[in-house]
Every structure is written in structure tokens, then in C-alpha cells.
């Protein structure tokens, strides 16, 4: 039985409706998507079926997503969950939920009013009761483990350039130098004991939906749970989906109302967000150079690679410039300093 047949049988059982050909269709994947998404339409009803493909996620990610959508039902900011089918033998886990109507932000620049809406949405999430909640993805790792991973990835990139791309040696030197300067921030960050609250993780604009009633909703809750929300707030500013779309000045429409509310229960929130803003550029630098090497090894051709519509060398330079400029948020001078720096050969 193929995947669509499995879904058809499952949906017919859940809906007590006989489906015909074409009522289940594969959704065109977007960049970085790691699951298979199907759209299901019947009797003016639209459901989404997410089939999880990574074995490492089978035991927690689908359950976390389904439970989160249940948790958020009273807030009406997530899709309504329909069903969770656990991993069973060769059958991948499946989560089915209602399709959320609206327009995905993705690579659209939000207005300041939109950003104020987003702050309100984040405040709502953070007020969810923490009783019996699970940790979000990544919160089990220590600062030392994360710092060691950054160092190892930058060393791996340096080793790769020595053999395969000598033009990238200068970029490798920059990466290793900035890591030495910025990883000390981990000592300050992980010496703190922030209050954990419910938050989503993965705060990219591609997960934000502007709904027909002009309210905001969010999809893709696989990473959510108890978390230091300062991670989310820093990452939403520097995530490659949107880091080039919103100026630091415009981000104040989000940050000011959010901080005003959050500091009532979390007095160090601004300090931690500021510290994380020095760390997250390293996170994205290490992830992107690792991804680039992996893609190069697969076929030695990076000509079609882009990072959220941007040339990877340019995106990497932006992250390096951010890391160099920290604690300043304006990194234009640093970007000029490294103009033309090459991390990968893209032809």
C-alpha cells in the first residue's frame, strides 16, 4: 500500500467520507522542508497531513506538534488538530490537522503594525501554563556542547578549504577568529537561570499566517515546548528567512511592546536577548558552512544553492558581519570590510 492509499484509508475512517481520486494531493515543498505535506479536500473541508520522514524525529516531533496544537486550541493561533498516527513498522508517523486559511509571510516584509501583532501573539504563547509541559527541541543541550559544536564545524570547514577550496581559507580564518571572540558569551548566558515558558522555536516568517480576519496564526509546531524565550526573540531577528527584510529600527515595533510585557515576569529578558544576538550569527554560520560542504560532497555542484532566495556567499557574509559588529546592531561597515569574501565556489 502506497502513502496516498494509507492516507486515503485513514481520512475515510476519520471523516466517514468516501474519497475519490484527486482529493489528496502532494503539497509543493518549500525550501528546507523536511516532511512530506499532503492537502486533503472533501465536502468543503480542507485538512493537511504531515508525514514525518526523519527517523530521529519519529518518537518526539510528531507527538510534540500534535500535543501543542491541542494545547493552543483555546488561543486559536494554531491549526486545529485532527489525528496523530504513530510510527508503526514501515509506516511513518502522520499528523493531520485543519488547513489554516490565509497568506504566509515568508519573504514578505511585514509592516510595523504586523510586527506589533506578532509581539501580541508571542506574549499570548508565553502565558500558556507550563504545568506538565515538555522541553522544546534543543533545550536539553548544554552551552558547552553547543560551543564545542561550533568550534568543530568551523574547524571542519577550515580543513575542507585547505584541500578543496583554497579561496575560502580567508573566510575560514575569519570564522575561527570570531568564534574565539564570541563564544565567551556562552559563559554569561548559561550562568543565568531564566524562567522557562512555552514558546515555539523555529520562528521563521514562513510559519506565520496572516489570516482572512487579519489575525495572525502559526503553523509547524514540531520544535515547540518549554524554552528560554530569549532564544526565539533573538533568532526571529537573525533567521535567514527574514534577517534581510526588517531593519533594526523597524524591529522595535515588535521588541518594545514585547519587552514591556515580558519583563513583568522575566527581569533579565532584554539582557539575554542581547547576548543571544551575539551567538545566533555563529549558529547560522556553522550550520550553513556545514550544509554547503555536505551539498558539495553529494555532487560537487553548488550552482543551484540559495539560502532563502539569497546567494549563499552573500548570506554568509551578512552573518559574519553581524558577528563582527556585535554588540552593535548596525553591521554595514563590517559588511563592506569583507565585501567579496568567498565561502564556496557557486558556479
Buried (B, 14 or more C-beta within 10 A) or exposed (E): EEBBEBBBEBBEEBBEEEBEEEBBEEBEEEEEBEBBBBBBBBEEEEBBBBBBEEEEBBEBBBBBBBBBBEBBEEEEBBBBBBBBBEBEEEEBBBBBBBBBEBEBBBBBEBEBEBBBBBBBBBBBBBBBEEEEBBEBBEBEEEBEEBBEBBBEBBBBBBEBBEEBBEEBEBBBEBBBEBBEEBBEBBEEBBEEEBBBBBBBBBBBBBBBBBBEEEBBBBBBBBBBBBBBBBBBBBBBBBBBBBBBBBEEEBBEBBBEBBBEBBEEEBEBBBBBBBBBBBBBBBBBBBBBBBBBBEBBEEEEEBEEBEBBEBEBBBBBBBBBBBBBBBEEBEBEEBBEBBEEBBBBBBE
